[in-house]
Amino acid sequence: MYKFFDREKLKYCYQCGRCSSGCDINRIDRSFQPHRLLHLIGMGAFDKVLKSDSLWKCTTCFTCSERCPQGIRVTEILWIARTIAVKAGRIPELLVTQKDILLRTGRLIPMDNKKREKAGLAAIQEESSVVAEIFEIMEGEK
Amino acid sequence: MQYAFYIGCAAPVKALKYEISTRNLAKSLGIELVDIPEFSCCGFPVKSMDSFAALLMAARNLAIAEEKGMDIIGICTGCMAILSEAKEYLEDDNLRNRVNEKLKALGVKEYAGKVKVKHFARFLYEDYRLDRIKGKVAASLAPLKFGIHYGCHYMKPTHAHGCFDDPSTPSTIDDLINITGAKTINYPNKSLCCGLTIMGTAEDLSFKLAAEKLECLSSRGVDAMVLACPSCCIAYENNQRLIGKRVGKEFNLPVFYFTQVIGLAMGLSEEDLGFEFNRVKADRIREKLRY
């Protein structure tokens, strides 16, 4: 399932902390430490990772990935760890709402064709079932 | 030439000035942006819930453009990053085969890996070329000074975007804006993230990030911030007053899309560039350009 989750690659992490030292969130909130998260994930200590709020503080700006001297895709790993957290039932309230909107409308930001019409823009199809269909296919995977 | 226009979910609701100015700019440059009703969500918001579902969603969009024989031009940096990343993932034969199996179930033809994905700014820079736009500049914007905000996903992750711009000292949008005659400044927070992606899960951190750039640019006396992503614009323009209240400041910093600035230099009307939707009005710019 988690094919992109390259735990082998995590063995190349020598905990230099370059990901954390270049992270703007770490600069304003010292408790957010990407290198610590990588260490825990590498050790297989998922519980600790999933229990902390840290995963949801990452902006996915990719600065850490760009800085890693070992070429580890840090952002991608933290992003996919969210998927694991969600599947383990640790889903932030915001995501529950977003998922609901996505399943119902197929888009994160619901369409407003009245607003578009006022601005002289053509209407766009309001609803799509694509997201719901894709989630259904993924359900079938398990 | 025709391009599949990937408009995304934010622009057509939250960033009408971006959509209007993009459509009119493309038209006057002779670039045909074709709307594709079959496109869905890019996959970005789903990636935190199910990364494989997100990949599948992106792949579906790529396959649809490919079947129509058109490359993709988009205006949201988030969409462009997700689609470009998916393209890179799908270079792996095994993964592509797995994804293609699922695409079949969705009634979409299999994806071969041929379609190109580019942000509109990148397209103008790399494919349309600066000298051709320069030839169309009707009114120099020389009196104006801007601070460009790129948006992290515009060029990162660099491996997915093909390293076309430097994430720590980006320059492609500066170059685009400079051909209008306007100056752009280098500033310490240039590569700082807008923070919008964590507004719902860590609002305090999100606003602190946005405030840093707003403070920096207002103190440097630029006429506006210029950006290329509807999400970043929500952070810096829609939330500007709210963030100002939090930090006890009134920024009053106009925020424009690069398409509005280039269009202005080409002589397009304010109406054609959606200026009425700018929350912090363009008065300062009008004064300086005396029109």
Interface residues (C-beta under 8 A of the other chain):
Chain A: M1 Y2 K3 F4 D24 I25 I28 D29 D53 W56 K57 C58 T59 T60 C61 F62 T63 S65 E66 R73 T75 E76 W79 I80 R82 T83 V86 K87 I91 P92 L94 L95 Q98 K99 L102 G106 R107 L108 I109 P110 M111 D112 K115 R116 A119 G120 L121 A122 I124 Q125 S128 V130 V131 E133 I134 F135 I137 M138 E141
Chain B: I7 C9 A10 P12 V13 K14 L16 E19 I20 D35 P37 S40 C41 F44 P45 V46 K47 S48 M49 D50 S51 F52 A53 L56 M57 R60 Y89 L95 K102 A105 L106 C152 H153 K156 P157 T158 P167 S168 S191 L192 C193 G195 T197 I198 G200 T201 A202 L205 S206 K208 L209 G274 F277
